Amino acid sequence: MKLIFIGDRFYSESKTMMSSIYDIHGNRQDWGFVSEALENGQSVHIRPATKSELAHYEKMLEEYKK
């Protein structure tokens, strides 16, 4: 499982419409999925979002705030 961490504020500022983690394909993930993957013996790799990725999620957040 390869994940991108965008930050905890996205969850609260979007009123739970977004998560703080997404997979590398842009699908929303949550810590429950991470826990389940680890319990099933899968490796989980989490990295911070790049500036470009973060800009994408910032734009998404602005849309949810409207």
C-alpha positions in Angstrom: 0.0 0.0 0.0 1.5 3.3 -1.1 0.1 6.4 0.5 0.5 10.2 0.4 0.0 12.2 3.6 -1.5 15.6 2.8 -2.2 16.8 6.4 -4.8 16.5 9.1 -6.3 19.9 8.5 -7.9 18.6 5.2 -10.2 16.3 7.2 -11.5 19.0 9.5 -11.6 21.9 7.1 -13.6 19.8 4.6 -16.0 18.7 7.3 -14.8 15.1 6.8 -15.3 15.1 3.0 -11.5 14.6 2.6 -9.0 12.5 4.4 -5.4 13.2 5.5 -4.1 10.3 3.4 -4.7 9.2 -0.2 -3.2 6.4 -2.2 -0.9 7.2 -5.1 -3.8 7.0 -7.5 -5.8 9.7 -5.7 -8.2 7.5 -3.9 -9.2 8.5 -0.4 -7.8 6.2 2.4 -8.1 6.3 6.1 -6.2 5.0 9.1 -8.6 2.1 9.4 -7.5 0.9 6.0 -3.9 1.3 7.1 -4.5 -0.7 10.2 -6.3 -3.5 8.3 -3.5 -3.7 5.7 -0.9 -4.0 8.4 -2.9 -6.7 10.2 -3.1 -8.6 7.0 0.7 -8.5 6.6 0.8 -5.8 3.9 3.6 -3.2 3.9 2.4 0.4 4.1 4.5 3.2 2.8 3.5 6.8 3.6 5.2 9.8 2.3 4.5 13.5 2.4 2.7 15.1 -0.6 4.8 16.9 -3.1 4.1 20.6 -3.7 2.3 19.7 -6.9 0.2 17.0 -5.2 -0.6 19.4 -2.3 -1.7 22.1 -4.7 -4.2 19.6 -6.2 -5.6 18.7 -2.8 -5.8 22.4 -1.8 -7.9 23.0 -4.9 -10.1 20.1 -4.0 -10.5 21.5 -0.5 -11.6 24.9 -1.8 -14.3 23.2 -3.9 -15.6 21.4 -0.8 -15.7 24.6 1.2 -18.0 26.3 -1.4 
